[in-house]
């Protein structure tokens, strides 16, 4: 195997990993003590339908970059983006039927994250 092909295999595997089907967000999800290595990214992805509303809350020590994103072709669209956040909460509405991801990116010291995310049901 040549050096050129060795580098291509991880890229192909990474692209394949991004195409897995995310499960629909039907109930609250949470995690505590998620350790993110220095400069690494942690994501929690789920599928939503257009108009679905989602609430989230998290804490991160030390603070991390955070976003909510989805992809349109090769473009990443971020309806929510924070450069450095330690404690944050909010909500967003799905723009279209799509897989959405909550994403945390640690800095040089890494980070530990706790979060919850849940669908917001319309009031009857």
N, C-alpha and C positions, 0 to 999 in steps of 0.2 A: 504494500500500500504506500503511495507517495504522500508526502507531507501535505500536498494540496488537498487530497481527499480526506485525510484525517481531520482537517479543520472543517470540512463541509458536513461531515456526519453529525456533529453536535448541533449545527444550525438546522439541519433537516429534522432532527429529533425535537429540537425546541419548537420548530414550526408545527410539527405534528401534535405536540403537547398543547398548543394553543387552540387546536381545532376540536378538542374534546367537547362534548355536549354538556353544558351546565344544567344542573337540576333547577327546577322552578322554585322560587322562594315562596313557600306556602305557610311557613311557621317561623317564629323567631329562631335565630341562630346566634350562638355566642361562643367566645373563646377567651380563656384567661391564661396569662403567662406565655404568650406566643413570643419566642425569642427570634429576633431578626439579626443575622450576622451583619458586621460592618458593610455598608454599601449594598446590601442585599434588598430584595423586594419580596413582600409577602402579599398574596392576593386571596380574596374570597369572592368567587364568581357565582352568579346565578342568572337564570333567564327570567325576564319580565315581559309582560305585554304592554303595548302602548297605553299610557294613562295610569299604570300601576304606580302607587305611591309607596315609598320605602323610607323608614326612619332608621337612623343609625346613631351610635354613640361609641366613643372610644377614649382610652387614655394610653399614652405612650411615654415611657421614660428611658432615655432622654427623648425629647420631641423628635418627630419624624415628619417627612413630607407625606401628604395624604392626598388621594384623589379618588373620585368615582369616575370610571371611564367605560366606554364601549368602542367598538371598532366599526368604521365604515370603509370597507375595502382595506387599504393600507394606512388609513388615517385613524388616529386615536382621538376620540372626542371626549372631553372632560367636563361634564356638567358641574362638578365640584372639584376644586383644586386649592390646597393649602400648602404653603412652602415649608412651614415648621409648626407643628401643633402638638401640645401635650395632652390637652383635654378638649374634646370637641363633640358636638352633637348637631344634628340637622336632619333634613329630609330632602328628597328629590322625587320628581315624577319622570317615569320612563317616557322618552320621546318616541320610541318605536318598539316593536317586538324585537328583542335583542338580548344578548348576554351582556350583563353589566358586572363590573368588578370593583370592589373596594380594594384599594391598593395602598400599602405603606412602604416607604423607602427609607431605610435607616442611613444615618450618617456614619462618620468615622468610628464612633464608639458602639455601633449597633443599637438595638433598642428592645424593649419588652413591651408588648401591646396586649391590652384587654379590650374586647369590643362586643357589641351586640348589634344585630340588624334585624328588622322585622317589617313585614308588609303592614301597611296602614289601610284598614278596611273602611270603605265609605260608611258614614252613619246612615242608619235606616230611618 
